[in-house]
Amino acid sequence: MQTLFLRKNEERRLLAGHLWIYSNEVDTKLSPLKSFSPGELVEIRTAFNKVLGLGYINPNTLLCARLLTSNKHEQIDTDFFITRIKQALIRREMCFAKPFYRLIFSESDQLPGLIVDRFDNVLVVQLNTAGTENLKDKIVEALIHTLNPEAILLRNNSHIRTTENLPSSIETAYGEPPEQVTLEENGVLFSAAIKTGQKTGWFYDQNYNRSRLATYVKNKNVLDVFSYSGGFGITAAASGAAAVTCIDSSENALEQLQQNADLNDVSDKITTICDDAFSALKNLQNNVKLFEVIVLDPPAFIKRQKDIPAGVDAYLRLHRAAMRILQPHGILLTTSCSLHLSRDMLLDVLRQAMIKEKREMVIFEQLHQSPDHPVHPAIMETNYLKGFIAQVL
């Protein structure tokens, strides 16, 4: 195992609990980056030759190394992954009675670059770094040993792999993964397209927020914007909403949503609109269509810091459009997965929309990602989902 030396005082990030090393923190005289191969395991040392731990490296990226363990004597083998997976499993079983959750949330579960979503006996895995790609066989073996699944699907087509110079692919690692799996969330059944859907096929991070929506929808007319396959919309219908309108720009997502409506015997409550969200909201306003509950769960409008001004403007336009068709004293549930939009910034978007639309508002609840997406206290990037439930007067 080669040694990666850090420049003087550049160990402060790791000593503070972080797991990342950037290329400008590396002493390239003692450890030239060109001497390493992508995904190679390395021993990490300070400028004074003190061992900080073991990790893996990709010399071709700005975020070039990730720490796997601070124990220099630990072997990065199948048993290493079995131990980490078992620890993560214990955490999930504290919070979830049934086996439907994100089992591994990368850095937060001390397995940087690895995502595993569990759909009972089917696992969907993302290997997002050169390091996890090189360790694929050990990871798959550890998952089989720990969980004895029927199938493991590798959804290796995330945008992060592009930055790691890795190819995009969807492949079977074990067994015969089905095209779709059935999951249960808050007593509601869903079918997820694990091979063709977005990311792993489902967004478990909104689990708890969908359960909170159920409190507010009884006998109400609900609008679900950016509905995808109906996580919020079907939950609302199954929780007693009188009618639910779902907007999404993907015909495939809305077909999946209709399938989920059938699964829960709520098809008679569901109306779908396949259109751009802003265009659909404008048409609803023109037709004087009002709703008692509106859900806004948009994709990340802000992916980079330089996108903040345009992204904030998009969030503001979205919330103003929603308020125009929200009945007085209606409920607005809004969330953002944009890392660079802080909770305070989202709250300010709500404040500005309220003022510009001449409405009043009170915040009932603050929302967060579900506990199968735990937050690493030293890595702010793991604390990304924020939201509010408000009454708009």
C-alpha positions in Angstrom: 0.0 0.0 0.0 1.5 3.3 -1.1 1.6 6.3 1.3 -0.3 9.6 0.6 1.5 12.4 2.4 -0.4 15.6 3.3 1.1 19.1 3.3 1.9 20.7 6.6 -1.3 21.4 8.7 -3.6 19.9 6.1 -4.6 17.1 8.4 -6.9 19.5 10.3 -9.9 18.4 8.2 -9.4 14.7 9.1 -8.6 15.4 12.7 -11.9 17.4 12.9 -13.8 14.2 11.8 -14.0 14.7 8.1 -13.3 12.0 5.6 -12.2 13.9 2.5 -8.8 15.0 1.2 -8.5 17.5 -1.7 -5.6 17.4 -4.2 -4.3 20.8 -3.1 -3.8 19.3 0.4 -1.4 16.6 -0.8 2.3 16.9 -0.6 3.0 16.1 -4.3 6.8 16.1 -3.8 6.7 13.2 -1.3 3.7 11.5 -2.9 3.3 12.6 -6.6 -0.3 12.1 -7.6 0.7 10.6 -11.0 2.2 7.7 -9.1 -1.2 6.5 -7.9 -3.9 4.6 -9.8 -7.6 5.5 -9.6 -9.3 3.7 -6.7 -6.0 2.5 -5.2 -5.9 1.9 -1.4 -3.5 4.2 0.4 -2.1 4.9 3.8 -2.6 8.5 4.7 0.1 10.3 6.7 0.8 13.9 7.9 3.8 16.0 6.9 5.4 14.7 10.1 4.9 11.1 9.1 2.0 10.4 11.6 -0.4 7.8 10.3 -4.0 9.2 10.0 -5.6 6.0 8.6 -6.4 4.2 5.4 -8.4 5.2 2.4 -8.6 5.2 -1.3 -7.5 7.7 -3.9 -8.4 9.0 -7.3 -5.5 11.2 -8.5 -7.5 12.7 -11.4 -10.1 14.5 -9.3 -10.1 17.5 -7.0 -11.6 15.5 -4.2 -8.9 13.0 -4.5 -9.0 10.8 -1.4 -11.5 9.5 1.1 -10.7 8.0 4.5 -12.1 4.6 5.2 -10.7 4.0 8.7 -8.4 5.8 11.2 -7.2 2.4 12.3 -4.0 1.8 10.4 -4.0 -1.9 11.3 -7.5 -2.6 9.9 -7.7 -4.7 6.7 -9.9 -3.3 4.0 -11.4 -6.7 3.1 -14.8 -8.4 3.0 -14.9 -8.6 6.8 -14.4 -4.8 7.0 -17.5 -4.2 4.9 -19.5 -6.9 6.7 -18.8 -5.0 10.0 -19.8 -1.6 8.6 -22.9 -3.0 6.9 -24.0 -4.7 10.2 -23.6 -1.4 12.0 -25.7 0.4 9.5 -28.3 -2.3 9.7 -28.6 -1.9 13.4 -29.2 1.8 13.0 -32.0 1.2 10.4 -33.7 -1.4 12.5 -34.0 1.1 15.3 -36.2 3.3 13.1 -37.9 1.0 10.6 -40.1 -2.0 11.3 -40.0 -3.2 7.7 -37.0 -3.7 5.4 -37.6 -0.7 3.1 -34.9 2.0 3.5 -31.6 3.3 2.5 -29.2 0.9 4.1 -25.9 2.6 3.4 -25.7 6.4 3.1 -22.0 6.7 2.0 -20.0 8.9 4.4 -22.6 9.0 7.1 -22.2 5.2 7.4 -18.4 5.4 7.2 -18.5 3.9 3.7 -17.7 6.9 1.4 -18.8 6.6 -2.1 -21.3 3.7 -1.5 -25.1 3.9 -1.6 -27.3 0.9 -0.9 -31.1 1.0 -1.0 -33.0 -2.0 0.4 -36.3 -3.2 -1.1 -36.7 -6.2 1.2 -34.8 -9.0 -0.5 -33.6 -6.9 -3.4 -30.7 -4.4 -3.1 -29.9 -1.5 -5.4 -26.3 -0.4 -5.1 -24.5 2.7 -6.4 -20.7 2.6 -6.6 -20.0 6.3 -7.0 -16.2 6.4 -6.8 -13.2 4.7 -8.3 -12.4 3.4 -4.8 -15.8 1.6 -4.4 -15.6 0.4 -8.0 -12.3 -1.3 -7.2 -13.8 -2.8 -4.1 -17.0 -4.0 -5.8 -16.4 -7.7 -5.3 -15.8 -7.3 -1.6 -18.8 -5.0 -1.2 -21.1 -7.4 -3.0 -19.7 -10.4 -1.1 -20.3 -8.6 2.2 -23.9 -7.7 1.3 -24.7 -11.3 0.4 -23.1 -12.5 3.6 -25.0 -10.0 5.8 -28.4 -9.9 4.2 -28.7 -13.0 2.0 -30.7 -11.1 -0.7 -32.3 -12.6 -3.7 -30.8 -10.1 -6.0 -28.4 -7.1 -6.2 -28.6 -4.5 -8.9 -25.8 -2.0 -9.6 -27.2 1.3 -10.7 -23.8 2.8 -11.7 -25.1 5.7 -13.7 -25.0 8.6 -11.3 -23.5 12.0 -12.4 -20.8 11.5 -9.6 -19.2 8.7 -11.6 -18.7 11.1 -14.5 -16.5 13.4 -12.3 -14.6 10.2 -11.2 -14.0 9.3 -14.9 -16.0 6.1 -14.5 -18.3 4.6 -17.2 -22.0 4.6 -16.7 -23.8 1.2 -16.5 -26.7 -0.7 -15.0 -25.8 -4.3 -14.3 -26.6 -7.3 -12.2 -24.2 -8.2 -9.4 -26.1 -11.1 -8.0 -29.3 -13.1 -8.7 -31.9 -11.9 -11.1 -33.2 -8.4 -10.2 -36.7 -7.7 -11.4 -37.7 -4.7 -13.5 -39.8 -3.5 -10.6 -40.0 -4.1 -6.8 -42.9 -3.5 -4.4 -42.2 -1.5 -1.2 -44.2 -0.4 1.8 -43.9 3.1 3.2 -46.2 4.4 6.1 -48.6 1.6 5.3 -48.9 2.6 1.6 -47.7 0.3 -1.2 -45.5 1.4 -4.1 -44.0 -0.2 -7.1 -40.5 1.2 -7.9 -38.8 0.8 -11.3 -35.3 0.0 -10.1 -33.8 -0.4 -13.5 -35.4 2.6 -15.4 -36.5 5.0 -12.6 -34.6 7.9 -11.3 -31.5 7.1 -9.2 -32.3 3.8 -7.4 -35.9 4.0 -8.4 -37.2 5.5 -5.2 -36.6 8.5 -2.9 -36.5 7.1 0.7 -35.3 10.4 2.1 -38.8 11.8 2.0 -40.4 8.9 4.0 -41.0 10.8 7.2 -42.1 13.9 5.4 -44.7 11.9 3.5 -46.0 10.6 6.8 -46.4 14.1 8.0 -48.4 15.1 4.9 -51.1 12.5 5.9 -52.0 14.7 8.9 -53.3 17.5 6.7 -55.1 15.9 3.8 -58.3 14.4 5.2 -61.2 15.3 2.8 -59.0 17.9 1.1 -58.3 18.7 -2.6 -54.5 18.1 -3.0 -52.0 19.1 -5.7 -48.7 17.3 -5.9 -46.1 19.2 -8.0 -43.0 17.2 -9.3 -44.9 14.1 -8.3 -42.5 11.5 -9.9 -44.2 8.1 -9.2 -46.5 9.4 -6.5 -44.7 9.2 -3.2 -46.6 12.2 -1.8 -49.7 12.1 -4.1 -50.5 8.4 -3.5 -49.8 8.8 0.2 -52.3 11.7 0.3 -55.0 9.7 -1.5 -54.5 6.7 0.7 -54.7 9.0 3.8 -58.1 10.3 3.0 -57.7 13.1 0.5 -60.8 13.8 -1.5 -59.0 14.3 -4.8 -55.3 14.5 -5.8 -53.8 16.1 -8.9 -50.3 15.1 -9.8 -48.0 17.1 -12.1 -44.8 15.7 -13.6 -43.0 16.2 -16.9 -42.3 12.4 -17.3 -44.9 10.2 -18.9 -43.1 7.1 -17.6 -43.2 8.5 -14.0 -47.0 9.2 -14.3 -47.6 5.7 -15.7 -45.8 4.3 -12.6 -47.9 6.7 -10.5 -51.1 5.2 -11.9 -49.8 1.7 -11.2 -49.2 2.8 -7.6 -52.7 4.3 -7.4 -54.1 0.9 -8.5 -52.0 -0.9 -5.9 -53.8 1.2 -3.2 -57.3 1.3 -4.7 -57.2 5.1 -5.0 -57.3 5.5 -8.8 -60.6 7.2 -8.7 -59.1 10.0 -6.7 -56.1 10.6 -9.0 -55.8 13.1 -11.9 -52.4 13.4 -13.7 -51.0 16.3 -15.7 -47.9 15.6 -17.9 -46.3 19.0 -18.3 -43.6 21.3 -17.1 -44.4 22.4 -13.6 -44.4 26.1 -14.2 -46.6 25.8 -17.3 -49.0 23.5 -15.5 -49.3 25.9 -12.5 -50.0 28.8 -14.9 -52.7 26.8 -16.6 -54.3 25.9 -13.3 -54.3 29.6 -12.3 -55.9 30.6 -15.7 -58.6 28.0 -15.1 -59.2 29.3 -11.6 -58.4 25.9 -10.1 -57.7 26.1 -6.4 -56.4 23.5 -3.9 -56.5 23.1 -0.2 -53.1 21.4 0.1 -50.1 21.8 -2.3 -46.9 19.8 -2.2 -43.7 21.2 -3.8 -40.9 18.6 -4.1 -38.8 20.0 -7.0 -35.4 18.6 -8.2 -32.3 20.5 -7.1 -32.5 23.9 -8.8 -29.1 24.8 -7.4 -26.3 22.2 -8.2 -23.3 24.5 -7.9 -22.7 27.7 -5.9 -22.7 29.8 -9.1 -26.2 28.6 -9.7 -27.5 30.2 -6.4 -29.0 33.5 -7.9 -30.8 31.8 -10.7 -31.9 28.9 -8.5 -33.3 31.2 -5.7 -35.2 33.0 -8.4 -36.7 29.7 -9.7 -37.7 28.7 -6.1 -39.3 32.1 -5.6 -41.3 31.8 -8.9 -42.4 28.3 -8.0 -43.7 29.3 -4.6 -45.5 32.4 -5.9 -47.2 30.3 -8.5 -48.3 27.8 -5.9 -49.7 30.5 -3.6 -51.8 31.9 -6.4 -53.8 28.6 -6.5 -53.8 27.8 -2.8 -57.0 28.4 -1.0 -57.1 30.8 2.0 -55.9 28.9 5.1 -54.5 26.2 2.8 -51.5 24.0 3.6 -48.2 24.2 1.7 -45.6 21.5 2.1 -42.4 22.4 0.5 -38.9 20.8 0.4 -35.6 21.4 -1.3 -32.8 18.9 -1.9 -30.4 21.6 -3.1 -27.3 21.5 -0.9 -26.5 25.2 -1.7 -29.9 26.4 -0.6 -29.9 26.5 3.2 -32.9 26.1 5.4 -32.8 29.9 6.1 -32.6 30.7 2.4 -35.7 28.5 1.8 -37.5 30.2 4.6 -36.6 33.5 3.1 -38.0 32.3 -0.3 -41.3 31.6 1.5 -41.2 35.0 3.2 -40.7 36.8 -0.1 -43.4 34.8 -1.9 -45.8 35.6 1.0 -45.1 39.3 0.7 -45.2 39.5 -3.1 -48.5 37.6 -3.2 -49.9 39.6 -0.3 -50.6 36.6 1.8 -49.8 35.8 5.5 -48.2 32.6 6.7 -47.4 30.5 9.8 -45.0 27.6 9.9 -46.4 24.4 11.4 -43.4 22.1 11.0 -39.8 22.0 9.8 -38.9 19.0 7.7 -35.7 17.0 7.3 -34.4 13.9 5.6 -35.5 10.6 7.1 -33.2 8.8 9.6 -32.0 6.3 7.0 -30.1 9.3 5.6 -28.2 10.2 8.8 -26.1 13.3 9.0 -22.3 13.1 9.5 -21.6 16.0 11.9 -18.4 16.9 10.2 -19.7 16.7 6.6 -22.3 19.4 5.8 -23.0 17.8 2.4 -24.8 14.9 4.2 -27.4 17.4 5.7 -29.0 18.4 2.4 -32.8 18.0 2.6 -34.9 20.7 4.3 -38.5 21.8 4.2 -41.5 23.3 5.8 -45.2 22.7 6.3 -47.0 26.1 6.4 -50.5 27.4 6.5 -51.0 30.3 4.1 -53.7 32.7 5.3 
